[in-house]
Amino acid sequence: MNFTISRENFLQPLQLVSGAVERRHTLPILSNVLIKVSEGALWLTGTDLEVELISSVKLEGDFAEG
């Protein structure tokens, strides 16, 4: 995966999905955000097993899916 994005375009969707991520969770995987590039967009996913928040930002320029 390879992409370039401005801080402002990355920060807003990251703040949205980080609301579902618990900092002191018993399962370490739930303390992270999934970042995926597909369909010409950057997808961010955060979950606490009860609530899942997904946000995306359209990418412009060169990027590699992953």
FENKA-V333780 format. One record per residue. RES is the residue in one letter. PHI is phi in degrees with one decimal (999 if undefined). OMEGA is omega in degrees with one decimal (* if undefined). D_LAST is the distance of its C-alpha to the last C-alpha in Angstrom with 1 decimal. Layout:
res:phi:omega:d_last
RES:PHI:OMEGA:D_LAST
RES:PHI:OMEGA:D_LAST
This chain:
res:phi:omega:d_last
M:999:-179.9:4.5
N:-148.4:178.4:7.8
F:-156.8:175.3:9.9
T:-127.6:-178.4:13.5
I:-147.2:179.0:15.3
S:-73.8:-178.7:18.9
R:-60.1:-178.0:20.0
E:-63.7:179.7:21.9
N:-69.6:-179.6:19.1
F:-85.2:-172.3:16.9
L:-67.4:-177.1:19.9
Q:-62.5:178.5:21.2
P:-66.5:177.8:18.4
L:-65.1:178.0:17.9
Q:-65.2:179.2:21.6
L:-64.2:-176.2:21.5
V:-77.8:-179.9:19.2
S:-69.5:175.7:20.7
G:-64.6:179.4:23.9
A:-89.2:-175.3:22.9
V:-88.2:177.9:21.9
E:-89.6:-178.4:25.0
R:-77.6:-178.1:25.7
R:-116.1:-178.7:28.1
H:-101.4:-178.7:26.6
T:-72.5:176.2:27.7
L:-101.5:-174.9:24.2
P:-57.6:-179.0:22.1
I:-63.3:-179.1:18.7
L:-83.2:177.1:20.2
S:-97.6:-174.9:20.7
N:-129.6:176.3:17.1
V:-117.8:176.7:14.7
L:-81.6:178.1:11.3
I:-115.6:-177.4:8.9
K:-138.7:174.9:5.9
V:-112.5:176.1:5.3
S:-159.8:177.1:6.8
E:56.6:178.2:10.3
G:74.3:-178.2:11.0
A:-138.6:173.1:10.8
L:-97.1:-177.9:9.8
W:-107.5:177.5:10.5
L:-119.4:-178.2:12.5
T:-130.7:175.2:14.2
G:-130.8:-178.1:17.3
T:-148.2:171.0:19.8
D:-125.2:-178.3:23.1
L:76.0:174.2:23.4
E:-108.0:-179.2:25.8
V:-123.0:176.1:24.1
E:-122.9:177.7:20.4
L:-114.6:-179.6:19.5
I:-126.0:178.3:16.5
S:-136.3:179.0:16.3
S:-140.3:177.3:14.4
V:-134.4:178.0:14.9
K:-70.2:-179.9:14.8
L:-97.3:174.8:13.3
E:-121.3:-179.2:15.7
G:90.2:-177.0:15.7
D:-83.5:174.3:13.2
F:-156.3:176.6:9.5
A:-119.8:-178.1:6.5
E:-70.1:178.7:3.8
G:170.5:*:0.0
